[in-house]
Amino acid sequence: MHLSISLMLIEITRLFLGLTMAAFHRQIADFILEHERNLVVLLRQRGLMVPPAPTRNTAHTLYFCIGLGIAFIELARIYMLQRGI
């Protein structure tokens, strides 16, 4: 299989996205949690009972794991593309 520059650029961009997400997982989680909590309050005021937003530590761990997961998947994809698998 012939690897094109654009294909590898896409894969490396995804790898960078995963690593960036893992590096900034605290800021991302705090931003999302703030909006989740506002949404929960709004929905509860309207009479819809929804579960509470996750804890801060849970959100930090979740976004860190998602970022690493993306990075590991992309590393595997790049390896398979290089090996022709």
N, C-alpha and C positions, 0 to 999 in steps of 0.2 A: 504494500500500500504506500502510495506516495503521500508524504506529509506536506501540506501546504503551510505557508507562513501564517495565513489567517487562522487556520485551525489551531496551530500551536499558540498563537496570540490569544485566542479565546480561552484555551485551557490554562495558560499562565495567568490570565486575568482572573479566572475563577479561583485559582490557587491563591492569588493575592487577596481576593475578596475574603476567602476563608481565614487566611492569616490575619487580615485586618480586623475581621469580626472577632477573632479570638483575642487579639491585642486590645481592642477597645470594648470588650464585653461588658464592663461595668457601666460605662457611659451609655451604651446602647440599652442595656437592661433598665437603668434608672429612667431613661427617657420613655421607654415603652411602659414601664410600671406606673409612671405618673399619669399617663393617658388611660391605662387600664383602670386605675383607681377612680379617676373622674368618670369613666364610663359606668363602672359598677354603681357609683353613687347616683348617677343620673337614672339608670335603669331601676334602681331600688325606689327612687322617688316616684317613678311612674307605676310602681306596684309590681314590677317583675322581679322575682327573687332569683338572683344569679349567685354563683359561688364567689367567694372573695378572690381578689387578685393574689397571685403567689407571693411568697415572702421575698424579700430583697436577695437573700442568699440563694434561694432556689432559682430566681431569675438570672442571677450572675452565673451560676453553674450551668443553667440551661443554654444561655447564649454562648458561653465558652465552649461547651460541648458541641453545639451546632457549628461554630466556627472551625473547630478542629476536625469535625466530621467532614465538612466541605473540603478542607485542605487535604485530608487523607484520601478521600475519594478522588480528588483531582490528581494527587500524586500517583495513585494507582492507574488512573486513566492515561496520564502522560507516560508512565512506564509501559503500559500495554500498547500504546501507540508507537513508542520507540521500538518495541520488540516485535511489532506486527501481530500481536495476539488478538 
